[in-house]
Amino acid sequence: MKAPIRILVTGTRGKSGIVRGLQQVLSRLKIQAWGKVTGVIPISLGPGESKEISRAAGAHVEEMRWWLRSLPLSAEAVVLENSAVTPELQPLAARWLDPTLTIWTNARRDHEDVWGWDEEAPLYALARGIPQGAKVLCGFDVASSSTAKRLLEQKGCEVLSVRNGLVDPVMISKSFIREACRVHGIEGPCLEKALEEVGPAFTDFSVHRLDEKGRLLATAFSANDSESTRYLWESLRWDSRETSLWLHNRRDRRTRITALRDFVLEREWKEILLTGPYPIGAGFQFTYLGFPDIPAISGRLGKKTFGFGNIAGLPLELLKLVAATKQNHAVRPPDRDDDA
C-alpha cells in the first residue's frame, strides 16, 4: 500500500531543508513520516530517528529506489529529495515515488558540465523530472518564468506557488512546508505550532564558538547567491572591517563565486581567505590557502569569521568537529553586535 502523502522535492537550492522540515512537521502532527535527504550528507529520517546513509561508493540514483523499498508499510508520508543530476535520469524519482505533490524550489545555474551554461538550462533539465499531470508547488522564480510555465503546461500540470519576498533560507523552507501541508488537507493552529519548532540543521546558518578564546565562525554556506548571503550577514550586525571572510570553492560549482562576487565587493573586509580549487576570474583579491587540514584552517580563522561558498569538504569536516566538542556553542545569529 502506498503512503497517502508522497512528496517529491526537486530544484537547485533548498531541497534538503524542505525535506527535513516536512518530515519534522508531519512527525510532530503524529503522522508516520519518512524523509530522505541527499545534500552533502545522505540521511534517512524517520519517526524519532535520523540515520546517515553509508555509501560504499559515490552517490547513485538507485539509492532512492533502495531507500523507498526499505520503508515500512506503516509509513503514512514519504518525502524524497530527487538526487538525480543528468537530465535523462531526472524522471526516475517520480516514477518510483508516484508523488501526490512535487515541490520545485528553483532553477538556478548549476551542474554546468552536465546541464550546459545557458541561463535556462536548469529549467529544461529539472522539468524532465516533473511527472505528467502532476500537482507542482513552485518557488517564485520558477512560477514567474515563461519557459517553466510553458514546460509545465505541456505536461498538463497544476501549478501552485509560494509567496515572493522571503530571503531567510529557514523561512523559505517553511513557506513551502506550510503550502505542501495545506495541499494535503493539513492546516490550522497545530500546523503553525509545529512549524515554529522547525529550526536549522547544523549545516545551516549558525554562529559557532570555535574555542575557549571566544573566536566565532558564522556559517552561511546554505546561501548560494549575493542576496541571501547579504541577508544572513546583515542579521549578524558585525563590523565587516573586523571580520574575516572565508570562501570555500568547489571545482564543480564554478559559477558560485560569480554569484557571490557582488556581496564580497560591497564591503571592506579585514581579510578574505579562500580554500579549495583556485578560482579563475574571481574578480576580487584574496589570500589563497589551498587545501589546508582542519588544524591549519581552524588556526587561521580570526576573532570573527564569516564562512560561505560551498560546505562540502573542509567546512563540513570542521563543523562536524566543532559540533562534537564540549566547547562548541551554536546559536542563531545575535540581534546585536557581541562587541557592543
C-alpha positions as CSV (number, residue, x, y, z in Angstrom):
1,M,0.0,0.0,0.0
2,K,1.3,3.4,-0.9
3,A,1.6,6.1,1.7
4,P,-1.2,8.6,1.3
5,I,1.2,11.6,1.3
6,R,4.1,11.3,-1.2
7,I,6.1,14.4,-1.8
8,L,9.0,14.8,-4.3
9,V,11.4,17.7,-3.9
10,T,13.5,19.0,-6.8
11,G,15.4,22.1,-7.6
12,T,18.9,23.6,-7.4
13,R,18.7,25.1,-3.9
14,G,17.0,24.4,-0.6
15,K,15.8,20.9,-1.2
16,S,17.3,19.3,1.9
17,G,15.9,21.9,4.3
18,I,12.4,21.4,2.9
19,V,12.6,17.6,3.2
20,R,13.9,17.7,6.7
21,G,11.4,20.3,7.8
22,L,8.4,18.4,6.2
23,Q,9.4,15.2,7.9
24,Q,9.7,17.0,11.3
25,V,6.4,18.8,11.0
26,L,4.5,15.8,9.9
27,S,6.0,13.7,12.7
28,R,5.0,16.3,15.3
29,L,1.5,16.0,13.9
30,K,1.6,12.3,14.8
31,I,1.9,11.2,11.2
32,Q,4.3,8.4,10.4
33,A,6.6,10.4,8.2
34,W,9.8,9.4,6.5
35,G,12.2,11.6,4.5
36,K,15.5,11.2,2.6
37,V,17.9,14.0,2.4
38,T,20.7,13.9,-0.2
39,G,22.5,17.2,0.3
40,V,26.1,16.9,1.5
41,I,25.4,14.1,3.9
42,P,22.8,11.5,2.8
43,I,20.4,10.9,5.7
44,S,17.3,8.8,6.2
45,L,14.8,10.5,8.5
46,G,12.1,8.5,10.3
47,P,9.8,8.8,13.4
48,G,12.2,9.6,16.2
49,E,15.3,8.8,14.3
50,S,17.9,10.1,11.9
51,K,20.4,7.8,10.3
52,E,23.3,8.7,8.0
53,I,23.3,6.5,4.9
54,S,26.7,4.8,4.5
55,R,27.9,4.5,0.9
56,A,30.4,2.0,-0.3
57,A,30.9,4.3,-3.4
58,G,29.7,7.6,-4.6
59,A,26.1,8.8,-4.9
60,H,23.8,6.9,-7.3
61,V,20.2,7.4,-8.3
62,E,19.4,3.8,-7.4
63,E,19.9,4.8,-3.7
64,M,16.4,6.5,-4.0
65,R,14.7,3.3,-5.1
66,W,16.6,1.2,-2.5
67,W,15.5,3.7,0.3
68,L,11.8,3.6,-0.8
69,R,11.8,-0.2,-0.8
70,S,13.3,-0.1,2.8
71,L,10.3,1.9,4.2
72,P,7.8,0.1,6.5
73,L,4.3,-0.5,5.3
74,S,3.1,1.7,8.2
75,A,4.6,4.8,6.5
76,E,1.8,7.5,6.1
77,A,4.0,10.1,4.5
78,V,7.2,9.9,2.4
79,V,9.3,13.0,1.4
80,L,12.0,12.3,-1.2
81,E,14.7,14.6,-2.5
82,N,15.4,14.0,-6.1
83,S,19.2,13.3,-6.2
84,A,19.5,12.8,-10.0
85,V,21.8,15.1,-11.8
86,T,21.8,14.2,-15.5
87,P,18.7,15.2,-17.4
88,E,17.9,11.7,-18.6
89,L,17.8,10.4,-15.0
90,Q,15.6,13.2,-13.6
91,P,12.3,11.2,-14.2
92,L,13.3,8.2,-12.1
93,A,12.4,9.6,-8.7
94,A,8.9,10.4,-9.8
95,R,8.5,7.0,-11.4
96,W,9.5,5.3,-8.2
97,L,7.6,7.5,-5.8
98,D,4.5,8.4,-7.8
99,P,4.2,11.7,-5.9
100,T,1.0,13.3,-4.7
101,L,2.8,16.6,-4.9
102,T,6.1,17.8,-6.5
103,I,7.9,20.7,-5.0
104,W,10.1,22.6,-7.4
105,T,12.2,25.1,-5.3
106,N,14.1,27.0,-8.0
107,A,16.2,26.6,-11.1
108,R,19.4,28.5,-10.8
109,R,22.6,27.8,-12.7
110,D,24.3,24.6,-11.5
111,H,25.9,21.5,-12.8
112,E,27.0,23.3,-15.9
113,D,29.2,20.4,-17.1
114,V,26.0,18.3,-17.4
115,W,23.2,20.9,-18.0
116,G,25.1,23.5,-20.0
117,W,25.9,27.1,-19.5
118,D,22.7,28.7,-20.7
119,E,20.7,30.5,-18.0
120,E,17.6,28.4,-18.7
121,A,19.4,25.1,-18.9
122,P,18.4,24.2,-15.3
123,L,14.7,24.7,-16.2
124,Y,14.9,22.2,-19.1
125,A,16.9,19.7,-17.1
126,L,14.7,19.8,-14.0
127,A,11.4,19.9,-15.9
128,R,12.2,16.4,-17.1
129,G,11.7,15.2,-13.6
130,I,8.2,16.6,-13.3
131,P,5.6,13.8,-13.9
132,Q,2.8,14.2,-16.4
133,G,-0.3,15.8,-15.0
134,A,1.4,16.5,-11.6
135,K,0.5,19.0,-9.0
136,V,3.6,21.2,-8.7
137,L,4.4,23.7,-6.0
138,C,6.9,26.1,-7.4
139,G,9.2,28.7,-5.9
140,F,8.6,32.3,-7.2
141,D,11.4,32.3,-9.8
142,V,10.1,29.1,-11.3
143,A,6.4,30.2,-11.2
144,S,7.2,33.5,-12.8
145,S,9.3,32.0,-15.7
146,S,7.6,31.9,-19.0
147,T,9.7,28.9,-20.0
148,A,8.8,26.9,-16.9
149,K,5.2,27.8,-17.4
150,R,5.3,26.5,-20.9
151,L,7.1,23.3,-20.0
152,L,4.6,22.6,-17.2
153,E,1.6,23.4,-19.4
154,Q,2.9,20.9,-21.9
155,K,2.8,18.3,-19.2
156,G,-0.7,19.2,-18.1
157,C,0.5,20.1,-14.6
158,E,-1.5,22.0,-12.0
159,V,0.9,24.8,-10.8
160,L,0.8,26.3,-7.3
161,S,3.4,28.8,-6.0
162,V,4.7,30.1,-2.7
163,R,4.8,33.9,-2.0
164,N,7.6,36.1,-3.0
165,G,9.8,38.3,-0.9
166,L,11.4,35.8,1.5
167,V,15.2,35.7,1.8
168,D,15.9,33.7,5.0
169,P,16.5,30.1,4.0
170,V,14.6,28.8,7.0
171,M,11.6,31.0,6.3
172,I,11.6,30.0,2.6
173,S,11.6,26.3,3.7
174,K,8.7,27.0,6.0
175,S,6.7,28.6,3.2
176,F,7.0,25.5,1.1
177,I,6.2,23.2,4.1
178,R,3.1,25.2,5.0
179,E,1.7,25.1,1.5
180,A,2.6,21.4,0.9
181,C,0.7,20.6,4.1
182,R,-2.3,22.7,3.1
183,V,-2.4,20.8,-0.3
184,H,-2.8,17.6,1.7
185,G,-5.5,19.0,4.0
186,I,-3.3,19.8,6.9
187,E,-3.6,23.3,8.3
188,G,-4.6,25.3,11.3
189,P,-3.0,26.1,14.8
190,C,-1.4,22.6,15.2
191,L,0.5,23.1,11.9
192,E,1.6,26.6,12.8
193,K,2.9,25.3,16.2
194,A,4.8,22.5,14.5
195,L,6.3,25.0,12.0
196,E,7.5,27.2,14.9
197,E,9.7,24.3,16.1
198,V,11.4,23.8,12.8
199,G,15.0,25.1,13.1
200,P,18.2,24.9,11.1
201,A,20.3,21.8,10.7
202,F,23.9,22.0,12.0
203,T,25.0,22.7,8.4
204,D,22.6,25.7,8.2
205,F,23.3,29.2,9.2
206,S,24.5,29.4,12.8
207,V,27.2,31.1,14.8
208,H,29.7,28.7,16.3
209,R,32.2,29.4,19.1
210,L,35.5,27.7,18.0
211,D,37.4,27.7,21.2
212,E,37.7,29.0,24.8
213,K,39.0,32.3,23.5
214,G,35.6,33.0,22.0
215,R,36.5,33.1,18.4
216,L,33.3,33.0,16.3
217,L,32.5,31.4,13.0
218,A,29.3,32.3,11.2
219,T,28.4,29.5,8.8
220,A,26.5,30.9,5.8
221,F,27.2,28.0,3.4
222,S,23.5,27.5,2.9
223,A,23.3,30.7,1.0
224,N,24.1,30.4,-2.7
225,D,23.8,34.0,-4.1
226,S,24.6,37.5,-3.1
227,E,21.0,38.4,-1.9
228,S,20.6,35.6,0.6
229,T,24.3,35.9,1.7
230,R,23.7,39.6,2.3
231,Y,20.6,38.9,4.4
232,L,22.5,36.4,6.6
233,W,25.4,38.8,7.0
234,E,23.3,41.8,7.9
235,S,21.5,39.7,10.6
236,L,24.8,39.4,12.5
237,R,25.3,43.2,12.8
238,W,29.1,42.6,12.7
239,D,31.6,45.2,11.5
240,S,33.0,43.9,8.2
241,R,36.3,45.7,8.9
242,E,36.8,43.4,11.9
243,T,35.5,40.3,10.2
244,S,37.5,37.8,8.1
245,L,35.7,36.2,5.1
246,W,36.3,32.6,4.4
247,L,35.2,31.4,1.0
248,H,35.4,27.7,0.2
249,N,35.4,26.9,-3.5
250,R,34.4,23.7,-5.3
251,R,35.6,22.6,-8.7
252,D,32.1,21.5,-10.0
253,R,30.4,24.7,-8.7
254,R,32.4,27.3,-10.7
255,T,29.6,29.8,-11.0
256,R,29.1,30.0,-7.3
257,I,31.9,32.5,-6.8
258,T,30.5,34.7,-9.6
259,A,27.1,34.7,-7.9
260,L,28.7,35.8,-4.7
261,R,31.1,38.4,-6.1
262,D,28.7,41.4,-5.6
263,F,28.4,40.6,-1.9
264,V,32.2,40.4,-1.5
265,L,32.9,43.7,-3.2
266,E,30.2,45.7,-1.3
267,R,32.3,46.0,1.9
268,E,35.8,46.4,3.2
269,W,36.8,43.2,5.0
270,K,39.6,42.5,7.4
271,E,40.8,39.8,5.1
272,I,39.4,37.4,2.5
273,L,40.6,33.7,2.8
274,L,39.9,31.2,0.0
275,T,40.2,27.5,0.2
276,G,39.6,24.7,-2.3
277,P,40.5,24.8,-6.0
278,Y,42.0,28.1,-7.2
279,P,39.2,30.1,-8.9
280,I,40.0,31.7,-12.2
281,G,38.5,35.2,-12.7
282,A,37.2,35.6,-9.1
283,G,37.0,39.4,-9.6
284,F,38.4,40.3,-6.1
285,Q,41.7,39.9,-4.2
286,F,42.1,37.1,-1.6
287,T,44.6,35.1,0.3
288,Y,44.7,31.6,-1.2
289,L,45.2,28.8,1.4
290,G,44.7,25.9,-1.0
291,F,43.7,22.7,0.8
292,P,44.6,23.0,4.5
293,D,43.8,20.4,7.1
294,I,41.4,21.1,10.0
295,P,44.0,22.3,12.5
296,A,45.5,24.7,9.9
297,I,42.2,26.3,8.8
298,S,41.0,26.5,12.4
299,G,44.1,28.2,13.5
300,R,43.9,30.6,10.5
301,L,40.4,31.9,11.2
302,G,40.1,35.2,13.1
303,K,38.2,36.5,16.1
304,K,35.1,36.8,13.8
305,T,34.9,34.9,10.6
306,F,32.0,34.7,8.1
307,G,32.1,31.4,6.2
308,F,30.3,31.0,2.9
309,G,30.5,29.3,-0.5
310,N,30.4,25.5,-0.6
311,I,30.1,23.5,2.5
312,A,31.3,20.2,1.0
313,G,34.7,19.1,2.1
314,L,36.7,21.2,4.6
315,P,33.9,23.3,6.1
316,L,31.7,20.3,6.7
317,E,34.6,18.4,8.4
318,L,35.3,21.4,10.6
319,L,31.6,21.8,11.5
320,K,31.4,18.1,12.5
321,L,34.4,18.6,14.8
322,V,33.1,21.8,16.3
323,A,29.7,20.3,16.9
324,A,31.3,17.3,18.6
325,T,33.4,19.3,21.1
326,K,32.2,20.4,24.5
327,Q,33.4,23.9,23.7
328,N,31.0,24.3,20.9
329,H,28.2,26.8,21.2
330,A,25.9,27.2,18.2
331,V,23.1,29.8,18.2
332,R,21.0,31.6,15.7
333,P,22.5,35.0,14.7
334,P,22.5,37.6,17.5
335,D,20.3,40.6,17.3
336,R,23.2,42.9,18.3
337,D,26.9,43.1,17.8
338,D,28.6,41.0,20.5
339,D,31.3,43.6,20.9
340,A,28.7,46.3,21.8
